[in-house]
Amino acid sequence: MRVGFAPPPGAPTIETSVLIAAPIAAIWRVLTAFNSYGDWNSQLLRIDGIAAVGSRLVLNPVGEPPKSVTVEELAPYRMRWVGGADDLADFKGDHFFELEPVAANATLFLHREFFTGRLVLPILAAYRDAIHLNFEAFNSCLQAVVERRAGG
């Protein structure tokens, strides 16, 4: 059951997933080794900060200025951070990474975000497709590095 992902009714949502041929713990280690993102991730050079509830993270995307987010939820194999406009009432994204075991060496990686705020419709009208492609690229990079390390 996907307990952590509960968008408000009507909130625009982007949902992606990929099946990764590796144990859940191996994927979680890669996802939470923030300073190593540049070694495998085509979207983020690194994430500054630690995986802890209340921690402020600075995302360093390729070709864009850094973005600050706050870790709001951290549970075994699930993490949610929140970020957006300076005034989150204007635009806020709740970003989820969640891992679900499928078998001993197979894990479903769920990568999702829901959006709220006064400016959500015009912002997503302009950027929804790019965000979706970014999520898919992230998923592919994660799958490739974890499966390579696991020998899959």
Order of alpha helices (4+ residues) and beta strands (2+ residues): beta-alpha-alpha-beta-beta-beta-beta-beta-beta-alpha
